[in-house]
Amino acid sequence: MADKKRNVTLILFLLIFIAAGTVEAQVAQGLPSAILVYADDEFEVEITQNGGASLDAYMGMELLPGDVIRTLRSTAELRLQPNSSIIKLGENTTFRFDGFQSNSQTANDFTLLGGKVRTVAARNSRSPSNYNIYTQSAVCGVRGTDFLVGDNGRLVVAEGSVLFTRRDSNQAIQVETGMAADLSAPVFAPQPLSASQLAQEMQSFTFANLNPAEVPREDPIQTAAAEPAEEEGEAPEEAPPEETGEGETPAQDTELARADIPAFDPAPQDDWSRSSSGDAPMPDFLAKILNTLGMEIGSVTMEGQTYAKLILQPTFKIGPLELSLYAPIIYTDDIFDPSQYYRPAGNNEWSFGTDQNNVLDTIADFSRDFFLKIRYIKWGEMRDPFYLKVGNLNDLTLGHGILMYNYANDTDFPAVRKVGLNLGFNGSTRTLEFMSDNLARPHIFGARIALGGKLRMGFSGVADIDPFQGFNDNSTYDTLRDQDPMMLNFALDLEFPFFENSFFSLVSFADAATLMPVLDGKVETRYFYSSGSSGFLNNFRNYGFDAGFFGRIAGLRYRLEYIYERGVYRNGYYGPNYDRMSAVYLSDVITNYDSTVPTSYTHGIFGSLTMNLFNFIEFTGGYKWPWGPNGMDFDNDQLRLTVNLLPDKLPILGIYGSISYERTNLVGSLIDRNFEFIDANTVLRGEVVIPVSPLLDVGILIGTASQRDGQGNVILDPVTGRPKTQYTFTLDSRISF
């Protein structure tokens, strides 16, 4: 009965999500356009449609002829479709898409209204693509070229050839690979650049997300040899480089000239992707293999014991899809003795079902071990039209968070590893999202559907079909476990943006939610509505609502909300430490139900603020201040603190990392004088990375985890009934190629 009930619940959640996704799916138009693929900060990017309407920028956004994109304190990267050319806009740049090439008689026409832009234009002799970029003072005519141009009239060509034309006199020059031209120079002529000069010009315009090497570009020499001779009077597409007057020809060998050009975003000179002499790259196939490998060597302390570890983490990227595998060998003394390998939750993750006795158990164990070898799978970001993430989920929020706020399936990592799932669709009038905590052995499922335009309404549901997963050997919950319990949570939410732009935004929201346990296969609706109380509204119990605002002011992101909780309902029921507290929460709900009178309630004010200090440190702080009918209720307060030291910002050492501390019952434990920095109510995560060389980083990780027995079951404190916790410490040597 229990298995059937769980299967039916899972199938219902999946059917709801698949049906909604079917409604959302649309047939692509296939028309030429530009796709916004990446931005340092999408709130610092403004989009103006042809016609003057302003839109919020989001990853995956399609830009059409007449649209204008403006960057403020952010760069942006775009891909043209279908020809796969890529564009990078610098900060404080305004760029207009005048038209896209649809046949051989048209061209990709763009206008640089201000700032600086790098373009890597696709080249295909069988389907030629033509590009024109207009500035106030010049025109760049392009085919199959990697170049940088600014509104100041300076052009730098990293690869290919640009026909550079002055608009005031129509004087035109051909600027070839490794050369520059400047309208403000005394002589309007191409000037050769050394490799170091070219690298300096291009260094601030390397792509963060897109890869220039993936842009289709045929070798110009091979193309010239393969194509028939040009007709008389037809101008060559790529003129030969001009003589310097010193008897030298810049970039005489195109391939050698490219070796040190950042147009291909090469690795540093001491990277293994080059030969020891640094003047020729290693074979492409070997470079690709080495670039996929990742390795960690070090030690990790779990469950009071220190283990050595060797972890391979190869990563593969195909277009927008990124896959990283996780192959750990965590052992005590002998790496060649499998009996000494650490077994999370008692599972031999390298057996792949060979240690099981029947077909079903073999299939289940094989599937579990297989999924545990996935580090992550990524496709897109949360605001993209489609996004997918498989792996660790450490800050998952559904909607505004009334049901699930900052849920983490990696609270006890690496002692307990889970491969979670989060996927969704974002449309102009629909948002769909689905999550599961663990593909290897799922027990939490959540989904949200939101409809509407500016005013949007959403419906969310979360189910925990096995709240006692990991608590199976704790006799404390034997009676409750015998009722085969589940937990169902449902919510409605509304959102209305009053004002949104890159500098200031103000979005209002309001949510309502409730919970209903399932005992012995029966949904206990009495936890939400039970007649007999004086007054109709008093018959409703165990629910809550919140309302507030969130947005940004310049570089600050803020959130302020009022929270109301009635009965045993808990706002953000699925929080960062839910996995270690799931049985405790359910027990509290069941135990306290009969004694919970309808007038029991708690108010709260929650506020959070995120700020970036000098683009060096990012700080987030949040606190929930609760009170009830008898005054302050500090047993249920919540504190959230996160500090990120951003990569590549600390001079000399280059150290970066982050630390976060989240806990409930902070002030209450201080008042009662039983405060412990680490307890069952606390989630601590910290990581510091020290770059030692281009190939080696040293990582130091600290955190908290539940104490577990040999089978992976949580050990409870006999006095408090809460899980016992412990520190975890990991020292990594991270080798990359």
N, C-alpha and C positions, 0 to 999 in steps of 0.2 A: 504493500500500500504506500509506504513512504517513498520508495523509488518511483512508483507511478506518479505520485503527487509531484515530486521534484521534476520529473521529465515533462509533465504537462505544463508546469510553470515555466520551465525553460523554453519549451516550444512556443508558448503564448508570447513570451517576450520577443523571441526571434521573429515570429510571424508578424507581430505588430511593426517591428522595425523594418523587415523586408518589404512589407506592403507599403509602408510610408516611403521607403527608398524607391520603390517602383513608381510611385506617383511623382517623386522628385526628378527621376531620370528624364533627361531631355536629349534629343538628337542634336549633335553638334552641327553648327551651320557650315563650318569649313571655310569661312570667309577670311581673307587676310586681316590680321590685327596684331596688336602687341599685348603681351601678357606680363603683368607685374609679378615677378618671381620672388624678389627679395628686397627688403629695405632694412637698414639698421634700426629704424624706429618708424613704424607705419603711421604713427600719429604725427610725424614730422613730414608727411607726404600729402600733398593736396592734389585733387583731381577736379578739373573743370571740363564738363562735357561740352560737345559742340552744341551751342545754344545757351550756354551760360550757367547750367545747373551744377552746383558743387556736390561732390560725393565723397564719402569716407573711403580712403584707400584700404585695400585688403589684399593679401597675397592670393594670386590667381585671378585678379581683376583683369578684364579685357578692355583694352583701349582701342577706339575706332577713329577713323578720319575726323579731324576737327577737334579731338580731345587734347587737352593740355595737362601735363603733369609738372608739378612744381615741388622741388625738394627744399626743405629748410635745413635743420640740423641733422640731416640724414642723407646717405647715398641711396640710390635705388638701382635695381638691375631688372632689365626687361628682355624678353625673348620674342622675336618676330615669328609669327606662324603664317604659312607653313614652312618657310625657308630656313628657320632656325638661326638666323643672325641674332647677335646679342648686343645690348647697349647698356652702358653704365653711366649714370648721371652723378656728378659730384654734388656736394652740398651747395645750397643756394643756387640751384639751377632750374630754369624754366624751359620746357621742351614741348614743341607742338608736333603732332602727327598730322601732316597735311594730306597725305594719301599713301596707299599701299599698292605695290605692283601686283596687277592681276593678269597681265599678258606682256608680250614682248614690246608693245607700244607704250607701256606706262612705266612708272618708276616709283620707288619708295622715296617720297619727298617729306623731309622734316625741316623744322625751323628751330634753331637754337636762339631763344629770345634772351637768354642770359645764363652765365655760368660756364660749365665745361662738361664735355661728354666724350666718352670713349666708345667707339663702335668697332665690332668685329663682324664684318660683312661676309656672308656666305658667298662662295664662288662655285658655279657649276656651268661648264661650257655647254652642256646640253640643254640647260634651262637657265639662260643668263638672268641675273638679277642686277638691276641698276639702282643706284642710290644717289640722292642729292641732299646735302645738308646746307641750309641757308643760314647765314648770320647777317647782321646788319651791314657788314662790310665785305663779305666774301661768300663764294659758293664752292662747296667741296663736291666734285663729281667722283663717284667711287664705284669700283667693282672688286669684290674679293679682297678686302683690305682691313688691316687692324691699325687704327689711327686715333689720335687724340686731338680735339680742336676746342678752343675756347672763344668766348665772345670778345676777347681782347685781340683776336686776329692771328693767334699763333697756332700753327699746325705741326704735329709731330706724327710721322708715319713709321710704325713699328714693323709693318709687313705690307707688301703690295705697292700700290701706286694710287695717288690722288691728283686729279686735275683741279688745281687751286686757282680760282678766278677772282680778281678784284672786281667789286661791283661798281666802283667809281670810274674805272677806265676800261673794263673788260679785258685787261691783260691777264693771260693765263700762263701758268707754269706747271710742269709735271714734277711732283714730289714723290721720290721713290723710297724704298725700304732703307731705314736707318738715317733719314734726312728730316730736316725741319724747314719751315718757312714762316716769316713773320711780316705782317703788313706794316708794322711800324719800323722795320729795319731800313737803313739807308738805301739798300738795294733789294728789290723784290726778286729774290732768286733762292733756289734750294740751297741749304747749307748742310754739309755732312756732319753727323754726330758720332762721337766715339761710343763704344759699348757702354762705358760708365755714364756718359752724358745721357744716352738713351734710357738707361735703367733709372737714372735720377728723374728724368721727365715722367716716366710711366709708373714709378714706384707707388704713388698714392692712388693709382687706378687699377690695381689688381682686383679681380672679381672674387667676392666672398662666397658666392653660391654657384654661379654659372661657371662653366669651364670652356675657355676659348679653344682648347684642343678638340672639343666635340663639335665645333662649328664646321659644317661641310666646306672644305677648301681643297680644290685640286691643285697639284703642283703646276705653277705657271709655265715652267719649261716643258713639262710633259704635254700640257694642254696645247702649247704653241706648236709642238712637233706633230701632234695628232690632228690639229685642225688644218683645213685647207688654207692656202695663201689668201691674204686679204685682197679684196677687190681694189682696183685702182681708184685712188682718191679717198679710200676709207681710212680714217685715222686709226692707228693702233690702239688697242685697249690698254696696254701697259708699255709705255715707252721705255727704251733702255736707259740706264742711269747715265747722268751727265758726267763728263770728265771734271776733275777737280782742278786741273791746271798743274798738278804736281806729278802727272804721269800715273796717278792712281785712280781707280774706279771704285767708289764706295759700294760695298756689298757685291763684289764681283761674284762671289759664290753665295747664292741665295741661302742654301742650307746652312753654311757656316755662319752667315750673318745672323741667322735666326737663333743660333745656339745660346746666345747670351741676351736675348731680347725678352723682356718681361711679358710680351704679348701672349706667350704661352704659359705664363705664370710658373716659371721653373722653380725648382727647389734651390736652396742656397748652395754656394759653391762647394761646401764640404758635405753635402748630402750624398748618399750612396747612389742616387740616381744619375751621377756623373762619374766619369773615369777619374782616376787620381790626378791627372793633369789638369782637369777642369775645362778642357777645350773641345770636348766632344761628348755627347750624351751616350749612355749605354743603350743597348738594343731596346726597342720599345716593348717587346714582349716581356723582357726581364724586369724593366722598370715597372710595368703594370703589375707583375706578380708581387714585387717587393712592396709596392704602394698599398697592397691590400692587407698586408700582414700587420699584426699587432701582438705584443706579448707583455705579460706582467710576471715578474719573478719577485717573490718576497715572502712575508709571513703574515698570518692573520690569527687573532685570538678570538675563539668562540667557545662558549660554554665553559669558560675557565681553563681552556687548554689552548696552547699555541701550536699552530700547524705551519708547515712550509707550503708554498703554493707555486704552481706553474700554470699560467692561463694563456691560451691562445685566443685571440679575438680578431680574426680576419674580417675585413669590411669590404663590401662590394657596392658599387653605385652604378645603376643603369638608368639614365635620365632622372626623373623625379623619385625613383625608387632607391632606397638605401637599405642594405641588409648587413647586419653585423652578427657574427656567431660567437658563442661563448663555450669554450672547451676547457673546463677547469680540472686540474689534478691537484687536490688539496690533501696532504698526507702528513704523517708524523715523522718518520725517519727515512724510509726507503721508498723512493718514487716508483721503483719497479715491483713493489709488493702491493697488489690491489687490496689486500686485506687491511692495509693501513690507511686507505683512502677515507676521507671524511664522508659520511653518509647523511645528508640533510633529511631530517624527519625519518631516519632509519632507512632511507631509500638508497640503494646502490644505483646511482644514475648512469653507470656505464654498463649495466647488464642488458638493457634493451629487451627485457622480458625473458631472458634466458634463465632467470632464477625463479620463474613462476611455474605452477603445476598444471594449469588448465588454460584453454584457449582464450577465454575472456580476460583472465588476469594477465596473460601474456600480452594481449593487445593493449590493455589499459596501461601496463607498465612500459611497453614500448612507446606508446604515445606520450606518456609523461616524461620519459627520458629524452625523447626527441625534442619536445618543446623546450625543455630546460637547456638545450644547446643553442637557443636563440637569445642573443643579447638584446637586439631590437630590430624591428622593421619599421621604416618610416616612409610615408608618402605625404608630402605637403605639411602645412601648418593648420592650427585649429580654425582659422578664419578663411581658409581656402575653400573653393567649391567642393572639393573632396579631400579628406585627410584620413590618414591611418597611422596608428602607432601600436606596435606590439612590443612588449617588454616591460621594463620597470615603469610604473605609474606613481610618481611621487608628489603630484600636486593637482590631482584631478578634481574638478568642480563641475557639477551638473547645474546648468542655469545660473542662478545667483547664489546657490549653495545652501538652500534651506534643507535639502536632504543630504547632499554630498558636498562637502567643502574641504578642499585640500586632502582628499583621500590618498593614501599611500599604500601600495601593495608591497613595498620594499622596506617596511619598518624594521624588520629583523634580518635584512640582508647583511652579510652573505650566509648566515646560519640557515635562513629560510629563503629560498628563491622562488619567485613567481613570475610567470610570463603573462602579463595582462594584455587586454585588448581595449583600444579606444578608437572608434571610427565615426565618421559623420559626413553630412552634406550641408553646405550652406548655399542658399539661393536668395534671391531678392525678396521672396515672400515666405520661404520655408527654411527651417533649420531642423536637422535630424541628427541625433547622436546616440551611440550605443557603447556600452562598456561591459567588461567582465574582468574580474580580479585575476584569473589564472586559467589559461587555456589547458594547462596540464591537469588541473583538478579544480574546476570552477565551483564557487559557491555564492558569489555576489554577481548580480546582473542589474544593470541600470539602463534606462532609455529616456530620451526627452524629445518631444516634438513641439516645435514652435511655429505659429502661423501669423501672418499679418505683415504690414509694411512698417510705417513709422511706429504705430502702436502694435506691439507684438504680444501674443498670449501663448504660453507654453504649458504643456502637461508633462510631468515627470513621474517615473515609477522606479523604485529600487526594491529588489528582493534578495534576501539572504536565505538560501535554501538549506544551509547547514551551519548555523551559528556556532556549533560545538566542534567544528573542524579544528583540530589542534588541542582540544580539551577532553579527548576521549577517555583518558585514564584518571580523571579527577572525580572522585566519588561525591564531591560537594554538589554536583549537578545531576546525580543519577536519576532522581525523581523527575526533574524537568526533562531530561534527555529521553526518558521513556515515553514522553508525549510527542516525540518526533517533531519538535517545533520548527517553525520558519518565522521570518519577519518580513512583512510587507509595509512599504512606505509610499505614499502618494502625495503629489504636490501640484498646485496651479501657480503660475507666475505671470505677471504683467510687466512690461517695460515700455517706457516712453522717453525718448531723448529730447530734452528741451533745447539743447544747443550743443553742436559738435564742430570743432575745427582743430587745427594742429596746435593752437595755443591753449584753448579752453574748451572743455566739454562738461556737460551736466546731464546725466541720465538718471531718471527716476525709475524705481522698481517697487513692486509689492508682491509678496508670496504668501501662500497658505498651504499647510501640510498636516498630515496626520499619520498614525501608525496603527497597524492591525496585526497581531500575531496569528499564526496558524498552529493549532494544537490538534493532534490526532486527525489531521486532514480537514479540519473545519476552520474556516476563517472567522475569527472571534470579533465580529462587528461590534459587540458590546463595549469593546475598548474605545470605540469612537462614539457610539450612541447607545445610551441605556435609559429607557423611560423610567419614570417614577420620581424624578427630582421636581422640586417646585420651580415652575417657570420653564418654558420650552427650551430656551437657550442653555439652561443648566443641564439638560439631558446630553449635551455634547461634551466630550471630554477627550483628553489626551491629543490635543492639537496645538498648533502654534501658527503664528504669522510674523512677518517682518516687513518693513518698508523703509526705504531710504534713498540715497543718492550715491553715485560713483562717477568718476571722471578724472580729469587732469587739469592742472593749472601750470602751464609751461612744462617744466621737467618733473613736476610733482604729480603722482597719481594718488587719489584719495578715495575713501569709502566711509560712509557714515550711515548707520541704520539703527532703527528701533526694533527690538525683538520681544515677542510675547510668547511664553511657553505655559501651557496649562496641563495639569496632571503629570503623567510620566513622560510626556513628549519631550524630546531633546532636539533643539535646533542644530542642524549640521550633524545628524545622527551618525553618518558615515564620515568620520574625520580622520586625521593622520594616524591615530593610534587605534583605529577601530579593529584591525585584525587581531590585536593582542587583548582586546576588551570585549569582543563580540558576545561571548557567553555571559560575561558580567553584566553587560547592558541588558541582554534579554532577561536574565534572572531578576534584575532590578525592576524591569517592566512587569513581569508576572507576579513577583513577590509583593510589590507595592500597589498593585491595581486595586485590590479590595479595600485597602486602607486609604486610598486616594479619594478625597471628597471633591466634588466639582469645583469648590472655591479655591483649591490649591493652584497657585499660579506663580510665575516668575517673570519680572520685566528685565530688560537689559538694554544697554546701549553699547554698540560695537563700533569702533572706529579704527581705521588703518591708514597708513601713509607710507608711500614708497618714494624715495628721492635718490637721484644720482648726483653724487658730489664730484664735480670737476671731471666727469667721465672716468673716474678712477675707482670709487667705491659706491656700490648701490646698497641702500639700507631700507629695510621694510620693518615696520613695527605696527602691531595691532593689539587691542585689548578689549575684552568684553567685561563690562561692569554690571553685575546683576543685583536685583533686589526683589524681595517678595513681600507678602502681607505683614511679616514680622521684622522688616528691615533688610539690611544688606545680606545677601546670600553668597558669600565669597567662596563657599564650597564648590560653586559652579562657575567661577570666573575663568577666563581663558586669556593666555598671553601668547603672542606670536612674535618672534624676532628672527630676522634673517639679515646677514651681512655678506655681500659678495665683493671680493676683490677681483676686478676685471682683468682678463688676460692681456698681456702685452702692454701694461700700463706702468708697472713698477720698474723704474730704471735699474740697470745693471743686473740685478738678480732675476728679474722677470717672474717673481713668485706670484701665483694667483690661487684662488680657492673660494670657499664659502663655508659658512656655519649657520645653522638654524636651530632654534630652541623653541619648542611649543609645549605648553602644559596647561592643565586645568588645576583648580584648587590651589592657586599660588598664594593669594592673600590669606585664605582660610588656614592653610598649613602654617603660615607665619604666625597667625594669631594663636593657633593651638600649640605652637612651639614644637611641631613635629615635621618641620620642613626638611626635605631631602632634595638635593639638586637633581637627582635621578630617581624616579620611582615609576610606578605603572602608569601614572598620568602624564608622563613626559616622553617626548620624542626629541632626541638630540642627533643631529647629523653635522659632521664637519669634514672638510677636505682641504688640504693644502698641497699644491703641486709646485715642485721646485725643478725648473728646467736645468739639467746638467749639461746637455749637449743637444744638437739637433736630432740625435737619435735616442736620447735617454732623458726621461723625466722620473723624479722620485715623488711618489704620492704618499701622504700621511693621512689616514682616515680614522676618525673616531665616531662613536655613536652609541646607541643603546639598543638592547634586544631583550626579549623575554628569556628567562631561564627555562630550558626545556630538558626533558629526559632523553634517553637514548632513542626513543621512537618519535621524537619531535613534539611531544605534548607539553603544553605550558604547565609550569610548576606554580602553584598558588601559595601565597602567604597564608599560613593557618590562622593568623590573627585577623588580618584585614579581608581575606578572601579575594584579594587582588593578585594579579600575576607578579611574581618576583622578576626584577629586572637586573641587568648587569651592563657594564661597559663592554664595548667592542673596540679593538684597535687593529688597524691594518697598516702594514708598511709595504709599499709596492716599488719595484723598479720597472718602469714602463718603457719597453723598447719598441720603437717604431722604425719603419724602413721607408 
